[in-house]
């Protein structure tokens, strides 16, 4: 890329959402940091291959991140969802210990419920709810059609609603419990 300043602006805009996506997929802070760095290194190396006519910049970056996460799990001979989150969620320290405990229990319940979903459903929920991406971008990232993404999202929410109940599911989704809430 000729204009390093432009890439720095891209990094500043997308580093946090890409990190959150990878962190949620790996549930490990250090791995997420490493893979986020690799995502942007690869993007810088392959910048000449980016074609805005084929999709948005964000879907291209998420696609790179998704492929790196897949390669990460393949190289370790494991795939799936980590079920023990007791030692991997980064809880901020504060004076509200009761609130943190309740929040951690809610996170664990949602984490367990998401863990019951097939990986393709889980990924759609992550990208749609926590990353706030439109179905068009999700389709580009996952290689599925928009209609298929909508159907998978709907099925995932039905399963989560049956497991958690509609009120709890709405509270958890609206609170975006895994990451700081982004301004929309």
Protein Blocks (a to p, Z undefined) as FASTA:
>chain_A
ZZlmlmmmmmmmmmmmmmmmmmmmnopaklmmmmmmmmmmmmmmmmmmpcfklocfklmm
mmmmmmmmmmmmmmnopacddfblklmcccdddfklmlmmmmmmmmmmmmmmmmmpcfkl
mmmmmmmmmnopafklmmmmnopafklmmmmmmmmmmmmmmmnopklmmmmmmnommbcc
ddZZ
